[in-house]
Amino acid sequence: MDLPTIAITEEMLEPLVQGVIANVSVVLPVGLALMAVFLGIRIIPGLVSRFMRL
């Protein structure tokens, strides 16, 4: 039993690539901002307690 073959062309992949690029340009800044917030929540209490002890 032979399965049909499909030739994938560059034109077929272009919308997929454009969609990935568009989503990365939105998700990356949001992800970096969330990481910065979580890092700040982790570090700031330690700094405050350190300065309170001085």
LUMKOL-69543 format. One record per residue: z negated, x, y negated of N, C-alpha, C in turn. Coordinates in pm, whole numbers, padded with zeros to 5 digits, always signed. Example, Ala and Ser with C-alpha at 12.3 -4.5 7.8 and 13.67 -1.06 7.14 Angstrom:
BEGIN
-00780+01319+00569-00780+01230+00450-00780+01320+00330;-00708+01285+00225-00714+01367+00106-00787+01290-00003;
This chain:
BEGIN
+00000+00085+00118+00000+00000+00000+00000+00090-00124;+00103+00080-00203+00116+00161-00324+00062+00084-00444;-00024+00150-00518-00077+00090-00640+00017+00121-00756;+00029+00028-00850+00116+00056-00965+00055+00165-01053;+00139+00248-01108+00092+00353-01197+00114+00310-01341;+00023+00352-01426+00030+00319-01568+00034+00451-01645;+00131+00462-01732+00141+00581-01816+00063+00556-01945;-00041+00636-01966-00122+00621-02087-00063+00713-02193;-00027+00654-02303+00037+00731-02410-00062+00755-02523;-00024+00843-02612-00108+00873-02728-00123+00751-02818;-00019+00669-02827-00026+00548-02910-00127+00448-02854;-00146+00448-02722-00242+00357-02662-00386+00402-02689;-00406+00531-02701-00540+00584-02723-00580+00588-02870;-00485+00575-02960-00513+00587-03103-00618+00486-03153;-00611+00356-03118-00715+00263-03165-00854+00298-03110;-00860+00347-02987-00987+00387-02929-01049+00504-03005;-00968+00603-03035-01016+00720-03108-01060+00680-03249;-00984+00596-03315-01020+00552-03450-01151+00473-03448;-01171+00391-03347-01295+00315-03335-01415+00405-03313;-01401+00506-03230-01511+00599-03205-01545+00675-03333;-01444+00721-03405-01467+00796-03529-01536+00708-03632;-01493+00583-03644-01554+00491-03741-01701+00464-03706;-01730+00447-03579-01869+00419-03539-01959+00540-03554;-01908+00657-03526-01988+00778-03540-02023+00801-03687;-01929+00772-03775-01957+00793-03918-02062+00695-03970;-02087+00587-03900-02192+00492-03939-02323+00524-03868;-02317+00553-03740-02437+00571-03659-02506+00704-03688;-02431+00809-03716-02491+00940-03737-02587+00945-03855;-02552+00895-03975-02650+00896-04084-02773+00810-04055;-02753+00697-03990-02867+00611-03957-02958+00682-03857;-02901+00747-03758-02980+00820-03659-03055+00936-03721;-02991+01009-03811-03060+01119-03879-03174+01069-03966;-03153+00956-04033-03260+00900-04117-03379+00856-04030;-03352+00792-03918-03461+00751-03829-03535+00872-03774;-03462+00977-03739-03527+01097-03689-03616+01160-03797;-03569+01159-03921-03647+01214-04031-03775+01132-04054;-03764+01001-04043-03881+00914-04061-03983+00941-03951;-03937+00948-03826-04030+00973-03716-04093+01111-03727;-04016+01209-03769-04070+01343-03788-04173+01344-03901;-04145+01273-04010-04240+01262-04120-04368+01195-04079;-04359+01090-03999-04477+01019-03951-04560+01112-03863;-04494+01200-03792-04565+01293-03703-04631+01408-03781;-04567+01458-03886-04615+01578-03956-04710+01546-04071;-04685+01442-04146-04762+01414-04269-04911+01395-04242;-04954+01320-04142-05100+01308-04120-05167+01443-04094;-05099+01531-04021-05157+01664-03997-05170+01744-04125;-05072+01735-04213-05080+01806-04341-05191+01750-04429;-05204+01618-04433-05308+01555-04514-05446+01596-04464;-05467+01593-04333-05598+01631-04280-05626+01779-04305;-05523+01862-04301-05543+02004-04326-05586+02027-04471;-05524+01958-04566-05561+01975-04706-05695+01911-04737;-05736+01810-04664-05866+01748-04685-05980+01842-04642;-05953+01927-04544-06055+02019-04494-06077+02138-04587;-05982+02167-04677-05995+02282-04767-06101+02264-04872;
